[in-house]
Amino acid sequence: MRKYKELSKDEKKKIQEKYKKEYGKSDFEARLKRLLIYAIVGYVFAIALIIYSFIRPEETVGNLLIAIPLLIAATIFLIGRFYAKQNVLEKLASKKN
């Protein structure tokens, strides 16, 4: 049983196509897209808060106390999305062999 990372480019493309066929319109893919949207929105709001805190220095601490956890949460969403998809690709690769 080989891992997805160890496969050749052609094998990875085949598994990606199989993933798109099986999970393309599934609830799992919708959840992955939702996590990506949450992460993007989190990054945008965090960056906006950081920029706003430099413009209005009297509100710096409050904005940074909101922006930093928001950046951390958005990063966790992106990492979780990556690992969830990677886990499914690993399962598909192990089914193939």
HELIX and SHEET records of a PDB file:
HELIX    1   1 TYR A    4  GLU A    6  5                                   3    
HELIX    2   2 LYS A    9  TYR A   23  1                                  15    
HELIX    3   3 ASP A   27  ILE A   55  1                                  29    
HELIX    4   4 PRO A   57  GLU A   59  5                                   3    
HELIX    5   5 THR A   60  LYS A   96  1                                  37    
END                                                                             
